[in-house]
Structure formats: structure tokens, C-alpha cells
Amino acid sequence: MKSEYQQIDAHALATPAPGHTAAPSSPCLEQKPTRIKRKWEVFPGKNRFYCDGRIMVARQSGVLPLTMGLILITSGLFFVFDCPFLVKHLTGCIPVIGGVLFVFVVISLLQTSFSDPGILPRATPEEAADIEKQIDNPNGCTSSYRPPPRTKEVVINQRVVKLKYCFTCKIFRPPRTSHCSLCDNCVERFDHHCPWVGNCVGKRNYRFFYMFIVSLSFHTAFIFGCVTTHLALRSQDGRGLVFALQASPLVVCFFSVWSILGLSGFHTYLVAANLTTNEDIKGSWSGKNGNEESGNPYSSNNILKNCCSVLCGPMPPSLIDRRGLVPQEDVAHAGPTELGFPSTKNDINMVGRVPKSQKPGRPRPTDIITRESGAAHNLLTKSIPPVLAAGLKHMCSLRPVKDSKT
């Protein structure tokens, strides 16, 4: 017993003398204040932001410099080789007109590329958890249970329009909204993703895109006309057509002007009919998809009204608030990638659900069926973020929800 007590270190059991405090084994780490972040820094989509969120482009925007380079090179060759000769032999207004068209083309291109195309915000964890709880078919339920459908139907101008559920954004897409796989965003009035401008074309930037292709058509046609005039005047000097072609290398505009004019004509038709490229390709309102109720519900049956609605209507505000501040509680509990939502259909049980031990009881099947067969308006407003639900009330009337065929 005595030997066992001798093995104990006496200094470890000694009481420290008054005035002497034991130094802590490790210094206390002071918690650094969390840096205030803006929403563009934690944006879940595949976009790149510049100038503190003021400029946004698609991640795959490598073709945009090529587009800008072609415009600059073509215009530069025109001003260097053709304008001096035409000013000397015709009028000095030619470079002025060419300069105005060039500036208009560049400005409209930058507005199309760097603006928000109409991205819809993803559902908050609370909203998404509620929708997922309705859609998810719980295990052990009775055979009479029917989960809520993954599509909803609304009536717009006596036409039935289906609202599809987006598994990435966790919302029911409003009418004419589609999810862009390249940008990973739901875009309102989605037209197409244009690699030449490096951005999606949607509700907020379609007018800029239309002005870009129309002004580019005028600019290219103007250059082609000036080049033709230059060649005609050069050939009259007796030196032949070969010398004229060498003096004006912009004869290549002959091959590009037709494709640009064709694109402008196609989008002019879409504007006059109040259609989008996505709807025209799918044949949504032309009967190509087997829909008996053909006819565009968004058209006013008047070309002038359709043009004013698409090009001259008020500019809708951006809904994603790129430069807004992220709440401190979200920054403290989530990193930049955790504020987004799962992007696959298999990940239905999303973030925001509590552990199974703390999870409240699932809603009874009879309660969900009662809500499903009741007012469709309540289901629709729950599944769409509040900022979109108010605007949707004014553009469509609702009718009871029907189950979609899966």
C-alpha cells in the first residue's frame, strides 16, 4: 500500500498558493465576427458575378468575347477601308450613321449579357419542406392514399396551363417559366439560352436581345450596302473588280448578313405572335404536341398589342436581390454552398427537415386529400413564393386541381 501511494505525483495534487493561478492548457480562442455577405456570394445558380453583384453572366460565357470581337473587327475594317473612300466620293454622313448603329449594337449586347433575365428565387427551407412533405409518399400509408400531384393546372383565357414542379428550385413554376440546365435557374418567360450573348434570354432582357439582333441586322446591312457601293465605284476606275475586292475586305459580310436577317425575322414573328422560342420549338400552342385546345392564351390577337406587351411594357423588378445582405443566422449556420438546395430529383428529403426523433407527426392522408380536393388557390400560393403569388392572381383564374398522369 505504501509503494502505491509513492507512485502518485505530489505536485499534481498540491493546492496552488494564493495569488498564483494555473495557466490554462490552451488559450481561449476569440470568436471572430462573421463577415457580412451579400446574396450574390451565396447564390446557388451557375452564374458569375462582377462589380459586387451588379453584373451577372452565365458560367459558360466564353462565346461572348468572340461575339464582341467579331463586331469590333467588322466595324473597324469598315471604318478603316470603306469610310474614307465613301466620305471623299459621296457624303460625310456615312461614318456617322455607322457609328450610331455600332454604339447601339454594343449597348444592347451588354444589356442583354449582363442583366438578370428574370431568375426566380428558390423556395426557402420552410416552403420547400412543406411542399416536399406533400409530394413525398410516406412509407406505410394505406393504398387509398394519393399524394398531391407534381403538376397543377390553371386556366388562362379559357386555356388550361400546367404548372410543373421544379425539383431543383423546389417551386411550382409559374406559366411560361422553364429551368435552364446551363445556368441552373428557373427563368420567367424563358425564351432560350443564347451562348452568343453568354446569358439566358427571358422576361427581363428579351427586349434588349431583340434590339440587339435588329440593330445588328441594320448595322450589317448598312455595311454590306456601303461595301457594294465602294466596289461599284472602284470598278469604274478601270482597275477591275479584283483591285476593288482587295481594297474592301468586308465582302465577307455578304455571307453573314443573311443569317442575321433571318434570325431577326424569326424573332419579329415571335414578338408579333407573343410566343417564345421555347414554346415555338415545343409546339405548345400549335397543336404539334397533341393538345386539342390549341391557341396561344397569352396572345391579344392583335399584332400591335402583342408587340407593345413584349417590347414596351414596364420592366419587371429583379426578384433575386443580388446585392441584398444575407441574414446573420443564415451565414452562421450555412456556408456558400449550403444555402442552395439539392439539384437532383433523388434528393427529395431536402435540408431543413428535422431529425426523425424530433420530427412532428406526418399529416394524415385524409387531411391531404381534403386539402387537394378543396380550394386549389391555397395549394398554389403555398407552392409558389409569396412574391410571385401576388402577381399570378392578376393573370390567371384558378380551378380545382386535377391529378397528373404519371
SERODO-844915 format. One record per residue (C-alpha): x, y, z; residue number from 1. Coordinates in Angstrom, 1 decimal. Example, Ala and Ser with C-alpha at 12.3 -4.5 7.8 and 13.67 -1.06 7.14 Angstrom:
% SERODO-844915
c1; c2; c3; resi
12.3; -4.5; 7.8; 1 $
13.7; -1.1; 7.1; 2 $
END
This chain:
% SERODO-844915
c1; c2; c3; resi
0.0; 0.0; 0.0; 1 $
2.8; 2.4; 0.8; 2 $
4.5; 1.8; -2.5; 3 $
1.3; 2.5; -4.4; 4 $
0.9; 5.9; -2.7; 5 $
4.5; 6.8; -3.5; 6 $
3.8; 6.5; -7.2; 7 $
1.4; 9.4; -7.2; 8 $
2.9; 12.8; -8.1; 9 $
2.6; 15.1; -5.2; 10 $
2.9; 18.3; -7.3; 11 $
-0.2; 17.3; -9.2; 12 $
-2.3; 17.2; -6.0; 13 $
-0.8; 20.3; -4.5; 14 $
-3.1; 23.2; -4.0; 15 $
-1.9; 26.4; -5.7; 16 $
-0.7; 29.1; -3.4; 17 $
-2.8; 32.3; -3.1; 18 $
-2.1; 34.8; -5.8; 19 $
-0.9; 32.2; -8.3; 20 $
-3.5; 31.0; -10.9; 21 $
-3.0; 27.9; -13.0; 22 $
-2.4; 28.8; -16.7; 23 $
-5.0; 27.3; -18.9; 24 $
-3.8; 24.3; -21.0; 25 $
-4.8; 26.1; -24.2; 26 $
-5.5; 29.8; -24.8; 27 $
-9.1; 30.7; -25.2; 28 $
-9.8; 31.4; -28.9; 29 $
-11.7; 34.5; -29.5; 30 $
-14.6; 34.2; -32.0; 31 $
-14.0; 36.4; -35.0; 32 $
-17.0; 38.4; -36.1; 33 $
-18.7; 36.9; -39.2; 34 $
-18.2; 39.0; -42.3; 35 $
-21.4; 40.3; -43.8; 36 $
-22.1; 38.6; -47.1; 37 $
-24.3; 39.6; -49.9; 38 $
-26.8; 37.3; -51.6; 39 $
-24.8; 37.1; -54.8; 40 $
-21.9; 35.5; -52.9; 41 $
-24.1; 32.6; -51.8; 42 $
-26.2; 32.4; -55.0; 43 $
-27.0; 28.7; -55.7; 44 $
-27.2; 29.1; -59.5; 45 $
-24.4; 28.6; -62.0; 46 $
-23.7; 32.3; -62.6; 47 $
-20.7; 34.5; -62.2; 48 $
-20.9; 38.0; -60.7; 49 $
-18.7; 41.0; -61.1; 50 $
-18.7; 44.6; -59.7; 51 $
-20.1; 43.5; -56.3; 52 $
-23.0; 41.7; -57.9; 53 $
-24.1; 44.4; -60.3; 54 $
-23.1; 42.4; -63.3; 55 $
-24.1; 38.7; -63.8; 56 $
-23.3; 36.4; -66.6; 57 $
-23.6; 32.7; -67.2; 58 $
-20.7; 30.5; -66.2; 59 $
-20.3; 29.3; -69.8; 60 $
-19.8; 32.7; -71.4; 61 $
-16.7; 32.0; -73.5; 62 $
-18.5; 32.8; -76.7; 63 $
-19.4; 36.3; -75.6; 64 $
-15.8; 37.7; -76.2; 65 $
-16.0; 36.1; -79.7; 66 $
-19.2; 37.9; -80.4; 67 $
-17.8; 41.2; -79.3; 68 $
-14.6; 40.6; -81.2; 69 $
-16.4; 39.9; -84.5; 70 $
-18.5; 43.1; -84.1; 71 $
-15.4; 45.2; -83.3; 72 $
-13.3; 43.7; -86.1; 73 $
-16.0; 44.1; -88.7; 74 $
-16.8; 47.6; -87.7; 75 $
-13.1; 48.5; -87.5; 76 $
-12.4; 47.3; -91.1; 77 $
-15.4; 49.2; -92.3; 78 $
-14.3; 52.5; -90.8; 79 $
-10.7; 52.0; -92.0; 80 $
-11.1; 50.7; -95.5; 81 $
-14.5; 51.9; -96.8; 82 $
-15.4; 55.1; -94.9; 83 $
-12.5; 57.2; -96.2; 84 $
-13.3; 56.5; -99.8; 85 $
-17.1; 56.9; -99.4; 86 $
-16.7; 60.2; -97.5; 87 $
-14.5; 61.5; -100.3; 88 $
-16.8; 60.5; -103.1; 89 $
-20.3; 60.5; -101.5; 90 $
-21.1; 62.1; -98.2; 91 $
-19.7; 62.5; -94.7; 92 $
-22.9; 61.1; -93.1; 93 $
-21.8; 57.5; -93.7; 94 $
-19.4; 57.2; -90.8; 95 $
-21.9; 59.0; -88.5; 96 $
-24.7; 56.5; -89.3; 97 $
-22.3; 53.6; -89.0; 98 $
-21.0; 54.9; -85.6; 99 $
-24.6; 55.3; -84.3; 100 $
-25.5; 51.8; -85.3; 101 $
-22.3; 50.4; -83.8; 102 $
-22.9; 52.1; -80.4; 103 $
-26.5; 50.9; -80.4; 104 $
-25.4; 47.3; -81.1; 105 $
-22.7; 47.3; -78.4; 106 $
-25.0; 48.8; -75.7; 107 $
-27.9; 46.4; -76.4; 108 $
-25.5; 43.4; -76.4; 109 $
-24.0; 44.4; -73.0; 110 $
-27.5; 45.0; -71.6; 111 $
-28.6; 41.5; -72.7; 112 $
-25.5; 39.8; -71.4; 113 $
-25.1; 41.5; -68.0; 114 $
-28.7; 41.8; -66.8; 115 $
-30.9; 39.5; -64.9; 116 $
-33.0; 37.5; -67.4; 117 $
-35.8; 37.0; -64.9; 118 $
-34.5; 34.4; -62.5; 119 $
-37.0; 33.2; -59.9; 120 $
-35.7; 32.8; -56.3; 121 $
-35.7; 29.3; -54.9; 122 $
-38.0; 28.3; -52.2; 123 $
-37.0; 28.9; -48.6; 124 $
-36.3; 25.8; -46.5; 125 $
-39.7; 26.2; -44.8; 126 $
-41.6; 26.5; -48.0; 127 $
-39.7; 23.7; -49.7; 128 $
-40.1; 21.4; -46.7; 129 $
-43.8; 21.9; -46.8; 130 $
-44.1; 21.1; -50.5; 131 $
-41.8; 18.1; -50.2; 132 $
-43.8; 16.8; -47.3; 133 $
-46.9; 16.9; -49.6; 134 $
-45.2; 15.4; -52.6; 135 $
-43.3; 12.7; -50.8; 136 $
-45.2; 9.4; -50.5; 137 $
-44.6; 8.3; -46.9; 138 $
-43.9; 4.6; -46.2; 139 $
-46.5; 2.5; -44.5; 140 $
-49.5; 4.5; -45.8; 141 $
-52.7; 2.9; -46.9; 142 $
-53.5; 2.1; -50.5; 143 $
-56.2; 4.7; -50.6; 144 $
-53.7; 7.5; -50.0; 145 $
-53.0; 9.7; -53.1; 146 $
-50.0; 12.1; -52.8; 147 $
-50.5; 15.6; -54.2; 148 $
-49.7; 15.8; -58.0; 149 $
-46.4; 17.1; -59.3; 150 $
-48.3; 19.3; -61.7; 151 $
-51.0; 21.9; -61.1; 152 $
-53.5; 23.3; -63.6; 153 $
-54.6; 26.9; -64.0; 154 $
-56.9; 28.5; -66.6; 155 $
-55.6; 31.4; -68.5; 156 $
-58.0; 32.9; -71.1; 157 $
-60.1; 29.7; -71.2; 158 $
-56.9; 27.7; -71.8; 159 $
-55.6; 25.0; -69.4; 160 $
-52.0; 25.6; -68.5; 161 $
-50.0; 23.1; -66.4; 162 $
-47.6; 24.3; -63.7; 163 $
-44.7; 21.8; -63.3; 164 $
-42.8; 21.2; -60.1; 165 $
-39.1; 22.0; -60.3; 166 $
-37.0; 19.6; -58.2; 167 $
-34.0; 21.9; -58.2; 168 $
-35.7; 25.2; -57.1; 169 $
-38.4; 23.4; -55.0; 170 $
-41.2; 25.5; -56.5; 171 $
-44.1; 25.1; -58.9; 172 $
-43.0; 27.0; -62.0; 173 $
-45.3; 29.9; -62.9; 174 $
-46.7; 30.0; -66.5; 175 $
-44.1; 30.2; -69.3; 176 $
-41.3; 29.5; -66.8; 177 $
-38.6; 26.9; -67.5; 178 $
-35.4; 25.7; -65.8; 179 $
-32.2; 26.4; -67.7; 180 $
-29.8; 23.4; -67.3; 181 $
-26.8; 25.6; -68.1; 182 $
-27.4; 28.3; -65.6; 183 $
-29.3; 26.1; -63.2; 184 $
-32.1; 28.6; -62.6; 185 $
-35.8; 28.9; -63.3; 186 $
-36.2; 31.8; -65.7; 187 $
-39.6; 33.6; -66.1; 188 $
-40.9; 33.7; -69.6; 189 $
-37.9; 31.6; -70.7; 190 $
-37.1; 32.1; -74.4; 191 $
-33.7; 30.3; -74.8; 192 $
-30.2; 30.2; -73.6; 193 $
-28.0; 32.1; -76.1; 194 $
-24.3; 31.3; -76.0; 195 $
-23.5; 34.3; -78.3; 196 $
-24.6; 36.7; -75.5; 197 $
-23.5; 34.5; -72.7; 198 $
-26.8; 34.6; -70.8; 199 $
-30.3; 33.3; -70.7; 200 $
-33.0; 35.3; -72.6; 201 $
-36.1; 35.7; -70.5; 202 $
-38.7; 38.2; -69.3; 203 $
-36.3; 41.0; -68.2; 204 $
-33.8; 41.0; -71.1; 205 $
-35.7; 39.8; -74.1; 206 $
-36.4; 43.4; -75.3; 207 $
-32.6; 44.1; -75.1; 208 $
-31.9; 40.9; -77.1; 209 $
-34.5; 41.8; -79.7; 210 $
-33.0; 45.3; -80.0; 211 $
-29.5; 43.7; -80.3; 212 $
-30.4; 41.4; -83.2; 213 $
-32.4; 44.1; -85.0; 214 $
-29.8; 46.7; -84.7; 215 $
-27.1; 44.2; -85.7; 216 $
-29.2; 43.4; -88.8; 217 $
-29.4; 47.1; -89.7; 218 $
-25.7; 47.6; -89.0; 219 $
-24.7; 44.6; -91.1; 220 $
-27.0; 45.5; -93.9; 221 $
-25.7; 49.1; -93.9; 222 $
-22.1; 47.9; -94.0; 223 $
-22.9; 45.5; -96.8; 224 $
-24.6; 48.3; -98.8; 225 $
-21.6; 50.6; -98.3; 226 $
-19.2; 47.9; -99.4; 227 $
-21.2; 47.2; -102.5; 228 $
-21.2; 50.9; -103.3; 229 $
-17.5; 51.0; -102.7; 230 $
-16.9; 48.1; -105.1; 231 $
-19.0; 49.6; -107.8; 232 $
-17.2; 52.9; -107.6; 233 $
-13.8; 51.3; -107.5; 234 $
-14.6; 49.1; -110.5; 235 $
-15.4; 52.2; -112.6; 236 $
-11.8; 53.5; -112.3; 237 $
-10.7; 50.9; -114.9; 238 $
-8.6; 48.9; -112.5; 239 $
-11.0; 45.9; -112.5; 240 $
-13.1; 44.1; -109.9; 241 $
-10.1; 42.3; -108.4; 242 $
-8.5; 45.5; -107.2; 243 $
-11.8; 46.7; -105.8; 244 $
-12.1; 43.4; -103.8; 245 $
-8.6; 43.9; -102.4; 246 $
-9.4; 47.5; -101.4; 247 $
-12.5; 46.4; -99.4; 248 $
-12.0; 43.1; -97.5; 249 $
-15.5; 43.4; -95.9; 250 $
-17.1; 41.5; -98.8; 251 $
-17.4; 38.6; -96.3; 252 $
-20.4; 40.5; -94.9; 253 $
-22.3; 39.0; -97.8; 254 $
-22.3; 35.6; -96.1; 255 $
-23.2; 36.8; -92.6; 256 $
-25.9; 39.3; -93.4; 257 $
-28.5; 36.7; -94.4; 258 $
-28.2; 34.6; -91.2; 259 $
-28.6; 37.7; -89.1; 260 $
-31.6; 39.0; -91.1; 261 $
-33.2; 35.5; -90.9; 262 $
-32.8; 35.5; -87.1; 263 $
-34.3; 39.0; -86.8; 264 $
-37.2; 37.9; -89.0; 265 $
-37.9; 34.9; -86.8; 266 $
-38.0; 36.8; -83.6; 267 $
-40.1; 39.5; -85.2; 268 $
-42.6; 36.8; -85.9; 269 $
-42.4; 35.6; -82.3; 270 $
-43.0; 39.1; -80.9; 271 $
-46.0; 39.6; -83.2; 272 $
-47.5; 36.4; -82.0; 273 $
-46.4; 36.8; -78.3; 274 $
-44.6; 33.5; -78.4; 275 $
-41.2; 32.4; -77.1; 276 $
-38.6; 30.3; -78.9; 277 $
-39.1; 27.5; -76.3; 278 $
-42.9; 27.5; -77.0; 279 $
-42.4; 27.5; -80.7; 280 $
-39.9; 24.6; -80.7; 281 $
-42.2; 22.5; -78.5; 282 $
-45.3; 23.5; -80.4; 283 $
-47.1; 24.3; -77.1; 284 $
-49.9; 26.2; -78.8; 285 $
-49.8; 25.0; -82.4; 286 $
-51.3; 21.5; -81.8; 287 $
-48.0; 19.7; -82.6; 288 $
-47.9; 18.2; -79.1; 289 $
-51.3; 16.6; -79.4; 290 $
-53.1; 19.3; -77.4; 291 $
-56.6; 19.7; -78.7; 292 $
-57.0; 23.1; -77.2; 293 $
-54.6; 24.8; -79.5; 294 $
-54.2; 28.6; -79.5; 295 $
-51.9; 30.9; -77.6; 296 $
-53.6; 32.0; -74.4; 297 $
-51.1; 34.9; -74.0; 298 $
-51.8; 36.5; -77.4; 299 $
-54.0; 39.5; -77.6; 300 $
-55.0; 38.5; -81.2; 301 $
-53.6; 41.9; -82.3; 302 $
-50.0; 42.3; -83.6; 303 $
-49.6; 45.9; -82.3; 304 $
-50.8; 44.9; -78.8; 305 $
-48.5; 41.9; -78.7; 306 $
-45.5; 44.0; -79.7; 307 $
-46.3; 46.6; -77.1; 308 $
-46.8; 43.9; -74.5; 309 $
-43.4; 42.2; -75.2; 310 $
-41.2; 45.2; -76.0; 311 $
-42.8; 48.3; -74.4; 312 $
-44.3; 47.0; -71.2; 313 $
-42.9; 48.1; -67.8; 314 $
-39.6; 46.5; -66.8; 315 $
-40.3; 43.9; -64.0; 316 $
-38.1; 44.2; -61.0; 317 $
-35.4; 41.6; -60.3; 318 $
-36.6; 39.0; -57.8; 319 $
-33.2; 37.6; -56.6; 320 $
-31.9; 40.8; -54.9; 321 $
-28.3; 40.1; -55.8; 322 $
-26.8; 42.9; -53.6; 323 $
-29.1; 42.2; -50.6; 324 $
-27.5; 41.3; -47.3; 325 $
-27.6; 37.7; -46.1; 326 $
-29.1; 37.4; -42.6; 327 $
-26.5; 36.7; -39.9; 328 $
-28.2; 33.5; -38.7; 329 $
-28.0; 32.1; -42.3; 330 $
-24.3; 32.9; -42.6; 331 $
-23.5; 31.4; -39.2; 332 $
-25.3; 28.1; -39.9; 333 $
-24.6; 27.7; -43.6; 334 $
-21.8; 28.1; -46.0; 335 $
-21.9; 29.4; -49.5; 336 $
-23.0; 26.0; -50.9; 337 $
-25.3; 25.2; -48.1; 338 $
-27.8; 28.0; -48.7; 339 $
-28.7; 26.4; -52.0; 340 $
-30.9; 23.4; -52.5; 341 $
-30.2; 19.9; -53.8; 342 $
-30.1; 19.8; -57.6; 343 $
-31.2; 16.2; -58.2; 344 $
-34.6; 14.6; -58.3; 345 $
-33.5; 11.8; -56.0; 346 $
-32.8; 14.2; -53.1; 347 $
-36.4; 14.8; -52.2; 348 $
-35.7; 14.9; -48.4; 349 $
-34.1; 18.3; -48.5; 350 $
-32.2; 20.3; -45.9; 351 $
-34.4; 21.9; -43.3; 352 $
-36.1; 18.7; -42.2; 353 $
-35.6; 17.9; -38.5; 354 $
-34.2; 14.5; -37.4; 355 $
-36.6; 11.6; -37.2; 356 $
-36.6; 11.7; -33.4; 357 $
-37.7; 15.3; -33.3; 358 $
-39.8; 15.3; -36.4; 359 $
-43.5; 16.1; -35.8; 360 $
-46.1; 13.6; -37.0; 361 $
-46.8; 13.4; -40.7; 362 $
-50.1; 14.8; -41.9; 363 $
-52.8; 12.2; -42.1; 364 $
-53.7; 11.1; -45.7; 365 $
-57.3; 12.2; -45.2; 366 $
-56.1; 15.7; -44.4; 367 $
-54.0; 15.9; -47.6; 368 $
-56.8; 14.6; -49.7; 369 $
-59.2; 17.1; -48.2; 370 $
-56.8; 19.9; -49.0; 371 $
-56.2; 18.6; -52.5; 372 $
-59.9; 18.4; -53.3; 373 $
-60.6; 21.7; -51.7; 374 $
-59.5; 25.2; -52.9; 375 $
-56.7; 25.0; -55.4; 376 $
-55.7; 28.6; -54.6; 377 $
-54.4; 27.6; -51.2; 378 $
-52.2; 24.9; -52.7; 379 $
-50.9; 27.1; -55.4; 380 $
-50.0; 30.0; -53.2; 381 $
-48.2; 27.7; -50.8; 382 $
-46.1; 26.2; -53.6; 383 $
-45.1; 29.5; -55.2; 384 $
-43.0; 32.0; -53.2; 385 $
-45.1; 34.9; -51.9; 386 $
-43.5; 37.5; -54.2; 387 $
-44.8; 35.6; -57.2; 388 $
-48.2; 34.6; -55.9; 389 $
-49.5; 38.2; -55.8; 390 $
-48.7; 38.7; -59.5; 391 $
-50.1; 35.4; -60.5; 392 $
-53.6; 36.2; -59.2; 393 $
-54.0; 39.0; -61.7; 394 $
-53.1; 36.9; -64.8; 395 $
-55.0; 33.7; -64.3; 396 $
-58.1; 32.3; -62.7; 397 $
-57.8; 29.0; -60.8; 398 $
-59.9; 25.9; -60.8; 399 $
-59.7; 22.7; -58.6; 400 $
-56.5; 20.7; -59.1; 401 $
-56.5; 17.5; -61.1; 402 $
-54.1; 14.7; -60.5; 403 $
-51.5; 14.5; -63.3; 404 $
-51.0; 11.2; -65.0; 405 $
-47.6; 9.8; -64.3; 406 $
END
